[in-house]
Amino acid sequence: MSELVQFSLGDRLIPKGNIQFIGIIGCGSVGQVVTRIVSQYGLDVTFLDISEERNKEIMVDIEAQLDDVIAHWGITPSEKKLIMSRIKGTTRYEDLKNCDLVIETISSRQKGTLLSLRQELFQKVETVVREDCIMSSDLSTLIISDLARVLKHPERAIGLHFIDPIDKTNIVEVVKGRDTSDEVYETVRRFVSLINKRAILINESPGNISTRMLIPLINEACEILMEGVASVSDIDDTMKETTGYIYGPFEIADKIGLDKILKYMDNLYMEYGDKKYKASPIIKRLVRANLLGRQTKKGFYTYKSSGKPIGNTITCTIIK
């Protein structure tokens, strides 16, 4: 027996049930913010995306986000260097083998919940990670049990929904599946607490709490707009003033992306058949015109390159 083995110097020194190494699959807008926040709290992150070129773009985007935090006195340049040192990108599933928690955060404009694709990703991850690695997905309208059924160890699967705006929202919806173990839930709850957020335990249901509440709100705001009752900005200002929301319904729709909002609406309407989830004609028109919100600089609002809104795009049903 070598000295390294005898004294366990070659083994991981992290106590069982603790999370230190995080894997992120699909590092789009959600994955980037989760990566940044997790690494800010001292955890190591490996994100997996489609190409080395794409990974370089992601690192540039994360650096830009951190520069914005620095500009608002949130961190120092030295802290930025430390944060970036904990992040690395890869295109190989094998590089996730030491992860304690892997979170799938893929995004796509394809219709539906992408169940088959997500199941395939889960199966690939399971072939390379340890048996005690927790596997998760950023679920909005899908349920974790549908993903977990393709796993050899479905008890390791749990849903994590980071609510937009992720860096300002202090709650994470933690979704226990049919087979999720109590140990996995408790470990994930501690992880959520570690990144300075509160875990809300959800009994799985498409849309969880936040998405099911948000979609009818956006639809009703669209109805008020179509009736000519008030403008986009006046509706948003009224909701923020009377509810204490950070964003109004049109602002948050633009921030999430109107293509995503339309997907959520279609998925929930297909699941529940309730007209309160049926997509507003305005949402459909904007998506067809590729006016998707902040990402295209036009949605319900028109935006500067900095992301600051400079005017309404819609007056009643007229798109400017």
C-alpha positions in Angstrom: 0.0 0.0 0.0 1.5 3.3 -1.0 1.8 6.2 1.5 -0.8 8.2 -0.4 -3.4 5.5 -0.1 -2.4 4.7 3.5 -3.0 8.3 4.6 -5.9 8.9 2.2 -4.0 11.8 0.6 -5.2 10.8 -2.8 -8.9 10.8 -1.8 -11.4 13.6 -1.9 -11.4 15.3 1.5 -14.9 16.6 1.3 -17.3 15.1 3.9 -20.1 13.0 2.5 -23.2 15.0 1.8 -21.3 18.2 1.1 -21.3 19.8 -2.4 -18.2 21.5 -3.7 -18.0 20.6 -7.4 -20.9 21.6 -9.7 -21.6 20.6 -13.3 -23.7 22.8 -15.5 -25.0 21.3 -18.8 -26.0 23.9 -21.4 -24.7 27.3 -20.4 -27.1 29.7 -21.9 -28.6 32.7 -20.1 -29.8 30.7 -17.1 -26.7 28.5 -16.9 -24.4 31.5 -17.0 -26.1 33.2 -14.1 -26.2 30.0 -12.1 -22.5 29.4 -12.8 -21.6 32.9 -11.8 -23.6 32.8 -8.5 -22.4 29.4 -7.5 -18.7 30.3 -8.1 -19.1 33.5 -6.2 -19.8 31.4 -3.1 -16.6 29.4 -3.4 -17.8 26.4 -5.4 -16.0 25.0 -8.4 -18.0 24.9 -11.6 -17.5 22.9 -14.9 -20.0 23.8 -17.6 -20.5 21.7 -20.7 -21.6 23.2 -24.0 -21.5 22.4 -27.7 -18.1 23.6 -28.8 -14.8 25.1 -27.6 -15.7 28.3 -29.5 -19.0 28.5 -27.7 -17.3 27.9 -24.4 -15.0 30.9 -25.0 -18.0 33.1 -25.7 -19.6 31.9 -22.5 -16.5 32.8 -20.5 -16.5 36.3 -22.1 -20.2 36.7 -21.2 -19.7 35.7 -17.6 -16.8 38.1 -17.3 -19.0 40.9 -18.6 -21.6 40.0 -16.0 -19.0 40.2 -13.3 -17.7 43.5 -14.6 -21.3 44.8 -14.3 -21.4 43.6 -10.7 -18.0 45.4 -10.1 -19.5 48.6 -11.6 -22.3 48.5 -9.0 -19.8 47.9 -6.1 -20.9 44.3 -5.7 -17.4 42.7 -5.8 -13.8 43.8 -6.4 -11.6 43.0 -9.4 -9.6 40.6 -7.2 -12.8 38.8 -6.3 -13.6 38.6 -10.0 -10.3 36.8 -10.6 -11.0 34.3 -7.9 -14.5 33.6 -9.2 -13.3 33.1 -12.8 -10.5 30.8 -11.6 -13.2 28.4 -10.3 -15.0 28.2 -13.6 -14.0 26.1 -16.6 -15.8 25.0 -19.8 -15.7 21.6 -21.5 -17.3 19.7 -24.4 -16.6 16.3 -22.8 -19.0 14.5 -20.4 -16.0 12.8 -18.8 -15.0 16.1 -17.3 -18.0 16.0 -15.1 -16.9 12.8 -13.3 -15.9 14.4 -10.0 -19.1 16.5 -9.7 -21.2 16.3 -6.6 -24.2 17.9 -8.3 -24.9 18.2 -12.0 -27.6 20.7 -13.2 -29.1 20.6 -16.7 -30.0 24.1 -17.9 -30.3 23.7 -21.6 -32.5 26.1 -23.6 -34.0 25.8 -27.0 -36.6 27.4 -29.2 -38.0 24.0 -30.1 -41.6 23.4 -28.9 -42.4 21.2 -26.0 -40.5 20.2 -22.9 -37.6 18.5 -24.8 -38.2 15.4 -22.6 -36.4 13.0 -24.9 -33.3 15.2 -25.2 -33.1 15.8 -21.5 -33.5 12.1 -20.8 -30.6 11.4 -23.2 -28.4 14.0 -21.4 -29.3 12.4 -18.0 -28.3 9.0 -19.3 -25.0 10.3 -20.6 -24.2 12.0 -17.3 -25.0 8.9 -15.3 -22.4 6.9 -17.2 -19.6 9.2 -16.0 -20.5 10.4 -12.5 -20.2 8.7 -9.2 -23.2 6.9 -7.7 -23.6 9.6 -5.1 -23.6 12.4 -7.6 -26.9 14.3 -7.5 -28.5 15.0 -10.9 -30.9 17.9 -11.4 -32.7 19.9 -14.0 -33.8 23.6 -14.0 -37.5 22.7 -14.4 -40.2 25.1 -15.4 -43.0 23.0 -17.0 -41.5 19.5 -16.9 -41.6 17.1 -13.9 -38.4 15.5 -12.5 -40.0 11.9 -12.3 -40.3 11.9 -16.1 -36.6 12.5 -16.4 -35.5 10.2 -13.6 -37.3 7.1 -15.0 -34.4 6.6 -17.5 -31.8 6.5 -14.7 -30.4 3.4 -13.0 -30.6 5.4 -9.7 -33.7 7.6 -9.9 -33.4 8.4 -6.2 -30.5 10.8 -7.0 -32.7 13.0 -9.3 -34.2 16.2 -8.0 -35.6 19.4 -9.7 -34.1 22.8 -9.2 -35.9 25.9 -10.6 -33.9 29.1 -10.4 -36.5 31.9 -10.7 -35.9 34.9 -12.9 -34.3 37.3 -12.1 -32.0 34.7 -10.6 -29.5 37.2 -9.1 -32.2 39.1 -7.4 -34.6 36.3 -6.4 -33.9 34.7 -3.0 -35.9 31.6 -3.6 -35.1 28.3 -5.4 -37.9 25.9 -6.1 -36.7 22.4 -5.1 -38.8 19.7 -6.6 -38.9 16.2 -5.1 -39.7 13.5 -7.6 -41.5 10.2 -6.9 -38.2 8.4 -6.1 -36.1 11.3 -4.8 -34.5 10.3 -1.5 -34.7 12.4 1.6 -30.9 12.5 1.8 -30.7 14.0 -1.7 -33.2 16.6 -0.8 -31.4 17.6 2.4 -28.1 17.8 0.6 -29.6 20.1 -2.1 -31.4 22.2 0.6 -28.0 22.8 2.2 -26.5 23.7 -1.2 -29.2 26.3 -1.9 -28.6 27.8 1.6 -24.9 27.9 0.8 -25.5 30.2 -2.2 -27.5 32.4 0.0 -31.0 31.4 -1.2 -34.0 29.7 0.4 -35.2 26.3 -0.8 -39.0 26.0 -1.2 -40.0 22.3 -1.3 -42.3 21.6 -4.2 -44.4 18.5 -4.7 -43.9 18.0 -8.5 -46.4 19.7 -10.7 -45.8 21.2 -14.1 -45.1 24.9 -13.7 -44.3 24.6 -10.0 -45.5 27.7 -8.1 -43.7 30.6 -9.9 -44.4 29.7 -13.5 -48.0 28.8 -12.9 -48.6 32.1 -11.2 -46.6 34.2 -13.7 -48.2 33.0 -16.9 -51.8 34.0 -16.0 -50.4 37.4 -14.9 -48.7 38.0 -18.2 -51.8 36.9 -20.1 -54.1 39.2 -18.1 -51.7 42.1 -18.7 -51.9 41.4 -22.4 -55.7 41.4 -22.2 -55.7 44.8 -20.5 -53.3 46.1 -23.2 -55.4 44.7 -26.1 -58.5 46.4 -24.6 -56.7 49.8 -24.7 -57.0 50.3 -21.0 -53.4 51.4 -20.4 -50.0 51.3 -22.0 -47.3 48.7 -21.5 -45.2 50.9 -19.1 -48.3 52.1 -17.1 -49.4 48.5 -16.5 -46.0 47.6 -15.4 -45.6 50.6 -13.1 -49.0 50.0 -11.5 -48.2 46.3 -10.8 -44.8 47.2 -9.3 -46.2 50.0 -7.1 -49.2 47.9 -5.8 -47.5 44.6 -5.3 -43.8 45.4 -4.6 -42.7 43.3 -7.6 -39.2 44.0 -8.9 -40.4 43.9 -12.5 -43.8 44.4 -14.1 -45.4 41.5 -16.1 -44.1 42.9 -19.5 -40.6 43.6 -18.1 -40.2 40.1 -16.7 -41.6 38.6 -20.0 -39.0 40.5 -22.0 -36.3 39.5 -19.5 -37.1 35.8 -19.7 -37.6 35.9 -23.4 -41.0 35.9 -25.2 -40.1 32.7 -27.0 -39.6 31.0 -23.6 -42.8 32.5 -22.3 -44.7 31.2 -25.3 -43.2 27.7 -24.6 -44.3 27.8 -21.0 -47.8 28.9 -22.0 -48.1 26.1 -24.6 -46.8 23.5 -22.3 -49.1 24.5 -19.4 -52.1 24.8 -21.6 -51.4 21.3 -23.0 -51.0 19.9 -19.5 -54.0 21.6 -17.8 -56.3 22.6 -20.7 -57.2 25.8 -18.8 -57.6 28.9 -20.9 -55.7 31.1 -18.4 -52.6 29.4 -19.7 -53.5 29.8 -23.4 -51.0 32.1 -25.1 -52.2 35.7 -25.8 -52.3 36.7 -29.5 -49.8 39.5 -28.7 -47.2 37.1 -27.4 -47.6 35.0 -30.6 -47.3 38.0 -32.9 -44.2 39.2 -31.2 -42.5 35.8 -31.3 -43.4 35.5 -35.0 -41.8 38.9 -35.6 -38.7 37.7 -33.7 -39.3 40.5 -31.2 -38.3 38.3 -28.2 -37.4 40.9 -25.6 -34.0 41.9 -24.3 -32.1 39.3 -26.3 -33.3 40.9 -29.6 -33.4 44.5 -28.2 -37.2 44.6 -28.9 -40.1 42.9 -27.2 -42.8 44.8 -25.3 -40.1 47.4 -24.9 -37.2 48.7 -27.1 -33.8 48.4 -25.4 -30.5 50.1 -25.7 -27.4 47.9 -26.1 -26.9 48.2 -22.3 -30.3 46.6 -21.7 -32.0 49.7 -20.5 -35.5 50.2 -21.9 -36.1 53.3 -24.0 -39.7 53.0 -25.0 -42.8 50.8 -25.6 -42.9 48.7 -28.7 -46.7 48.1 -28.6 -49.6 50.5 -28.3 -52.7 48.3 -27.9 -52.4 45.8 -30.7 -50.1 47.9 -33.0 -46.5 46.8 -33.1 -44.2 49.8 -33.8 
